[in-house]
């Protein structure tokens, strides 16, 4: 028990305080960077020692602390902070980054890491990516379940192969075992292919970070299973829906440019987002679209796609930097997450589902009905003829509007030909 005497209105009062209450109250004074004592509020991730305030951070069982001073921030090239709250936040973030870098360096120096260690580092790095390139929460959850944690009805790669298995010893037989187990549980072929694609992403990440020399999912090793065939008929946009979409798109927006590229070239969304204006040859009427490369160490292989006159007129009307990306009109690309959010907002506002994959299928069907062979269309889209027949083109599709090919070619002049009302979708009288 502690006693404190104070005077109040000419009278002497004696206050008796329990020791458990007096000690936290006495620690409300902290020493600032200039050595003076100042009153402060308690902050998380801090503690008192020898009359000074310290900041601590912990990561993966490792803890590190530092004094809460501006001199510590200056020594590491960080900006000093005036308030204690901002100073604690900056020091805690710097300590956390140092701990993460040490853990990553320790994992790389391990020869070689186990599958469990590499999977934990892969999941940890996914959560730390910037929001512009980080997968969605649903995709991160699926990657985590496939590689590390699993779910109630399917096991993860670590559970099937073994968490203590060395990463460089995971071979084709282990992946075939995982594929057969998923098939025995009654999963659809496209679901099995999607989960094995997540495993391929994990091994590509390991190759990129130098944890293994070669991925087991490569040419000559394990191959992804076929995705199966779509149920029912292949869905395409008709000419009426295309005109409705074009009437509702914001003029001059990134979404409009992405829509025009997808409709008039049939490229993938990831390919069109990386397309630069220097990849377009207006003299030769050719667009060089750099296809997706699953191996991060190899350069994307470009393919030549014919440049339609309507698309050339649409792109030449805007003043674009040669090094800028076509969709964003800047030297930084429009991200896939931003494109997904824009499509979802468009669908919620208009009630029309805007899908880049459906536009790709529509372009393939229009080119086939325009007289091109399946081999030429497959080369333009970057797919094989078998995939084109299974997922993109319907051989006999009755009552396909003849205006669909015209909509593919003459997209930019849409609003002058037939204006639409945004409220009803019918032509104005």
N, C-alpha and C positions, 0 to 999 in steps of 0.2 A: 504494500500500500504506500502511496506517495501523497503528501499533503502540500497544498499551495495556499498561501495567504494573499488576499487581495482586499483593497479598501473600496467600499461602495456606499456613497452618500454619508461619508464621515464615519462609517462603521467598518470594523475589521472583520472580514469573513475568512473562514478556513475551509478549503475545498479538499476533500479526500478522494483520490482517484486510484482505481485498481491499476496494477502494473501492466496488465494486458491491454489496457486502454491508453495508458500514458505513453508507452513506447511507440505505437504508430503515430500518435499526435506529435511526438518529439521529432519524428523523421520527416516532417513536412518541409523542413528547410534543406535545401540542396545547394551545393557549391557550384557556381557558374564557371564559365571558362576564364573569367578574369580573376577568380579567387574569392569573390564576394559571396556571402550567403544570401540567398533569396528564397522567399516562400514559393512553393510550387504544389501542384496537385500530383497525386500518384498516377503513374503511367504504366501501361502494360510493357512487358519485356524489359523491365528495369529493376535494379536493386541497389541498395546502399552499402558502401564499404569504406571505412576510414573517413567518414564524412563526405564522400564523393559519390556522385551518381554514375552508374555504369549501365550499359545496354548489353543485352545478351540475345543470342539467336541459336537455335538448334536445328539440325537437319540430319535425318537418317542416323540418329543416335550420337551425333557429334555436336558439341556445344562450344561456342566461342563468345567472348565478351570484349568490350572496349569501353573506354571512358567517354562519357557524354560531353565532349568538348568540340569546339570548332577547329582546334588544332589537329585533332584526329582526322576530321574531314579534309582539311587543307593538305595534309600529308599524303592523302590518297587522290588528290586532284578533284575533290568534290566541292560543291558550293556550300559555304557556311550558311547556317540558319540562325535567325534571330530568336525565334521562340523555341522553347524546350520541346514542344510537341513535334514540330517539324524536324528538329535536330535528332530526336529519338527515332523518328520514322526513317530518316536518311541513313543513320548509322545502322539501324536494324536491317534495312534493305541491302546495304553494302556487305554486312556480315553474312547475310543469307546467300548472296551471290558468291562470296568467297568459299563458303562451305560447299555449295553446289559445284563450283569449278574443281575443288579438291576431290569431291566424290567422283566426278567425271574423269579426271586425270588418273585417279586410282583405279577406276574400272578399265581404262585403256591400257594401263601398265600391267594389269593382271594378264598372265599368259597361260591359257586364254580364260575369259570369264565363263561362268556357268550360264546356262539358259535362264535361270531364275534371275540372276544379277542383270543380265542384258535386258530382259523383259521389264524389270522394274525401272531401269534407266530409260528405256524407250517410252514407257508410260509417263514417267516424270518429265521427260523433255516435251511430250505432247502438251501437257498442261501448262508448260512455261513458254510456249510459242506465242508470238504476237497475235492479236485478234484477227489481223488481216490475213494470216496464213494458217491459223489454227483451225483444225476441223471442228465441226459442230459438236455440241454436247452428245448428241446421239451417236455420231461417228466415233468420238473418243470412247464412249461406253462400249461400243461394239468391238473396237480394237483392243481395249483392255480385257474384255471378256474372252476374246478369241486367243490372245497371246498369253495372258497372265492368270486372270481370276476364274474364268468360266462362268457358267450359269447353272441353274437347277436342272436343266435338261440337256446340256452339252458341256463337255470338258474342254479345257483350254489346251494350248500346245504344251505348256509346262507340265500339266497333269498327265497328258498322254505320253510324252517322250520321257519326262522325269525332270524335276527342277534342278537336280545336281548334274545333269548331263552337260558336258562341255559344249559350248556353242559351235565350235568348228567340227564337232563330231555328229551333228544332226545331218542326216543324209536322206536320200530319196525314200528308203524304206520307212523311215519314221513319218514322213509326210504322207505316204500312201496309207499307212496305218491310221492316221488322223482322218484322211478322206474316207476310208472304208467305215470308220466308226460313225461319221456324220451320215453317210448313206444308210447304214443300218438303223439309225434312229428315225428314218423316214423323212429326212430333209429333202427339199426339192433340189434339182440339179443346179439351178441358178443360185440358190442359197449356199450350197456347198462351194460353188465357184467363188462367190463373194467372200466367204470366210477364208478360203485359201488365198484369195487376193490380199486379204489383210495380213496373212502370214508372209506373203511375198513382200509386202511393204515393210514389215519388221526386218526381214533379212536384208533388204536393200538399204535400210537405215544402218544396219550393222556393218555392211560393206563400206558405206559412205563414211562412217566414223572410224574405220580401221580396226574393228573388232574381229573380223574374219576377212580372209583374202577373197573368197568366192562364195556366192550365194548358192544354196542347193537347188533353188528354183531358177534354172537357167537352161540355155540350149545344151542338150546332151544330158541333162539331169531330170529333175521332176518337172512335169508339165501340168498346168492347170486343167482340171476336168472341163468338159464341154458344158456350156450353160443351159442346154436344153432348148426347146422351142417354145415360143409364146403360145399361151392358150387362146383359142379363138382367132379372130382376124387381126391383122396388123393395123393399128390405128394411125390414121393420117389426118391432116387438116384439109378441109375442102376450100374452094376458092372463096366462098361466102365468109367462112370464119377467118380466113387470112385478111380479107378486107376489113372485117370488124376489128381485128387486132391492130391493123395499121392505122385505123381511124382513132383508136384510143391511145396509141403510144405517144408519149411526150415528144414534141419535135425537137431535134437536136440533142437528145439525151444519149447517155451511154447505152441504155437499154435498147433504144431504137437502132443504134449502130450495130449492136450485137445481134439484134433480130434480123437486120438486113443481111449481115454476113452469113448467118446461119441459114437463112432462107435461100440465098442466091449462090452459096458455095457448098452447103451441106457439111461444113466442118464441125468438129467437136467443139464444145464450149471451151475446154482448156486450150485448144489450139487457137481458137479465135481470140481469146483474151491475150495471148502472147504474140499476136500478129502485129507487126510494125508496118508503117507506111513504106519503108524501104524494101519490104518483101513483095510489093506490088509493082509490076512493070506495066505501065499504061501503054508503052509503045508496042510491046509484044503481046499484050492482052493476056497476061498470065499472073497468077498469084501463087507464091511459094509458101505453102502451109507446112510448118514444121510439126511432124507428127509426134505423138507421145513415145518416150523411150522409158521402158521399165528399168533398164540398167542406168543408174545415175552417172556412171563413168563414161558413158557413150553420148555423143552429141546427137540431138534430134535429127532425123533424116527428113529432108523436105520433099514434098511432092507437088507437082505442077497441077494447078486447077485453072480451067479457063475463066477469064475475067469477062463477065457479061457487060454489055454496053450500059445497061441501066445501073449496075453497081459501079462502073467506072465513072459515070456522070454523078452518082451520089457521093462518091469519095472525092472526086476532084473539085466539087463545089465548096468543100471546106478547106481552109488553110491549115494544113497539118505539118508539124515539124517532121522531117524525115526520120528522126530517131524516136519519135513519139509512137505510142501504141494507138492503134486505130480506134479501139473502143473508148479509151480514156482521154485521148488527145493530149496526153502528157507523157513524160518520160518514165513514169511509174505506171505499171499495168493496173487495170481494174481487176480486183481480186475475185476469186470464185465465190467466196462468201457474200460479197456485195452483190454479185449477179444473182445469186439464189434469193437473197432478200428482196431485190428489185422485182424478180418474177413473182414472188409470193405477194408482194404489195400490189402488183398489177392484177393478179388473180382475185385478191380480196376486194379491189376497187371496182373491177368490171364484171366479175363473175366468169371470165374466160380463162381457162387454164393455159398458161403460157409455158411450154416445155421446149427446151432446146433440142432434146432427143427426138421429140415428135416433129419438129421442124426439119431435123436431119432425115428422118424417114420420109417426110413429105417431099423433100428435094430429091431423094433417090427415086421415089415412085414417079415424080414428074419427069425426070430425065429418062427413065426407062420408057415411059409412055410417049416421050418425045422422039423416040427412034434410036437412042443410044443402046449399045449392047451391054450385057451384064458385066462383061470384063472391063469396059471403059468406065462404067459407073462405079464399080468396085475399086478401080485404080484412083478415081477422083475422090472417093470417100476414105480411102486408106484401109479397106477391108478386103476379105476374100470373097469369092463368089458364093461359097457355102453360107457364110455369115450374112451376106446380102440377101440371099433367098430365104433364110430362116427368120431374120429380124427386121428387114427393111422393106422388101418388095413383095407385093402380092401379084402372082403371075396373071391370074384372071380376076380382075376387080371390076364388076359391071357398074355402069352408071357413074364412072369417074368423070367429073366435069372437065370438059375440054378447055375451060378457062384457067385450069390450075397451072398449066405450062405458061400461059400468058401472065398469070400472077407471079410466077417465078422470074420471068424476064423483065416485066415492066412494073416492078414494085414501086419505085420512087414517085411515079406520076399518079398515085392512087387518089389523093384527095381532090385533085381537079377533075378526075373522071367521074367519081361517084361519092359525094360527101355523105357522111352519116351523122346521125344525132347520137351524142354520147348517152343520152338517157334511154332512148328506145332502141337504137341500133338500126332503124329503118331510114331510108333515104328521105331527105327533106323535100317537101313539095313547094 
